[in-house]
Amino acid sequence: MIPHLIRRCPLVPTDVRLQWLESLIVHRPPVASTRSDATHSEASDTEWGTAENKYVAIRPADAQATESQARHPAVSTHNDSTPVEASDMEVVEPQAPELGWHSQSQLKHLAVLRIKADVAKYKARAMETKYHAMAMEAEFMAEKMAARVKLQDMGIPEDEIDELVE
């Protein structure tokens, strides 16, 4: 079955869901539950949440099967297995890693980010220097034009102004 259907569909047979979860557990360590009731202490498998980065613990369907069918008699089963319902799942917060301990990939990523920050600083300084020079040139041109206008207002001929200004 398609993984997103396995995660969201309440009618997926338990054996199919557990088989899919076992393949996920090989790649991710299970997380301890924060819930204290007895039914959740029997939790055996975990599933990694999609958008919220949370674990979803699924209780086994042996003891809950009769409760589930009693609560929802219209829910059908497939291949003589009990479906896992949304009420059988609980969101469990993942444990935060200890401060100061980073994986190799995180350290490499941090180094790349530092280099990118240094490059951005260098480019900003270069652009600041470039625009500062352009601003100085524009200021000089403005002063030159202001001097030309003052000389014209004083009645000095254009040919003399050109000699004086340049």
N, C-alpha and C positions, 0 to 999 in steps of 0.2 A: 504494500500500500504506500501511498504518498505520505511522507513524514508529517506535513502540516495537517493532513486529514487524521492521522493517528493521534496527534496531539489534541485536536479540537472535537472530534466526533465522539459522542458518548456511546455510540453503538458498536464501536470497534471491539472485537472479542478480546478478552483479557490475555489469552495466550499470545495473540498477535502483538498486543501492546507490550507485554512483558518481554517478548523476543526482541522487539525493536528497542526497548529500553536497555536490555542487556548489551546490545551493540553500542549504545551510547555510554554505558557505564565503563566500558573498556577504556574509553578516552577521557572520562571525567570522574574524579573521586566523589563518592557519595557524601552528603552533608547530614549532620545530625539534626534531628527535629527539635523545635522549640516548644512543641505542644506536649502537654503532660498527660493526656488521657490514655487509657490502656489500649484502645483500638489503634491509636496512632503509633504506639510503641512497637507494633508488629510491622511497621513499614519496611519494605525490603528494597524497593527500587526508587530511583529519583530520575527526574527529567529536567533538562536545562530549559528555563523559560526563554522566550524569544526576545521581546523588546525590553522587558524590565530587568533582565539579568537576574532572575530569581529561580530558585529550585521549586519544583512541584513534586511533592511526595504523594505516591499512590499507595493506598492501603490494599493489602491482598483481598481478593474477592471471596475467600472461603466463608468466613463468618458473616460478612456483610451481604452476601448474596441473598439470603432469605430476607434480611431487612430491606434491601434494595427492591426486591420483587414485591414485598408486602407494601412498601410505600408507593411504588410505581408499577402496578400490575400490567400496564399497557406496554411497557418496554419489552421488546422482543430480544431473544438471545440468538446468537449465530453459532453454529457448530457446537452446540451443547456447552457453551461457556457463558459466563455472566459478563455483561458489559460493565465497563468502568464508567461511572457517572461523574459529573462535575462535583457532586457532593462528596465523592470519595477522594477528592484531591485537596491538598492544602498547600498554600504558598509559604515557603520557608526562605528567609533571608540568607544569602550566602555569607560565610564567615569572612571577615576582612583579613587580608594578609597582614602580617606583622610589619610595623614600620621599619624601614632600613633594609629589608630583604627584597631584592628585585631580581627578576629572572634575566638571563642574558639578552633576550629579545627586548625587554624593557630598557635595559641599560643601553643597548645599541640605539633604540628609538630615542632615548633622552639625548644621546650624543648627537644624533642627526638633528634633533630639534635645536640643540645649542649651536651647531654649525649654521643652521638656517637663520637663527637669530643674529649671529655675528655677521652673516652675509647681508641681512636686512639692515643692520646698523651701518655697515660699510656703504651700502647703496644710498642710504638716507644721508650720510655725510657727503657723499659725492654729489648727490642731487642738491643738497644745501649749498655746497661750494659753487656748483654750476649756476643755480638760481641767484646766489649772492652776486656772482660776477655779472649776470644778466641785469640784476637790479641796479648795480653800480653803473653799468653802461647806460641804462635807461635814465638814471638820475643825471648823469653827465649830459646826455642828449637834451633832457628837459632844461637844464641850466643853460646850455648853449642856445636853445630856442628862446628862452626868456631873455638872454642877453641880446639876441638878434632883434626881438620885439622892442626892447628898451632903446636900442640904437636907432631903430626905424622911427620910434616916437620922437626921438631927439632931432630927427631930420637929416641924419647922416645918409649919404647915398649908398646904394646896394653894393657897388664895387668895393667901396672902402670897408663896408660891413663884412663882406666875404674875406677880405684880407685880414681883418681884425679877429674874426671868429675862428677862422681855420688856421 
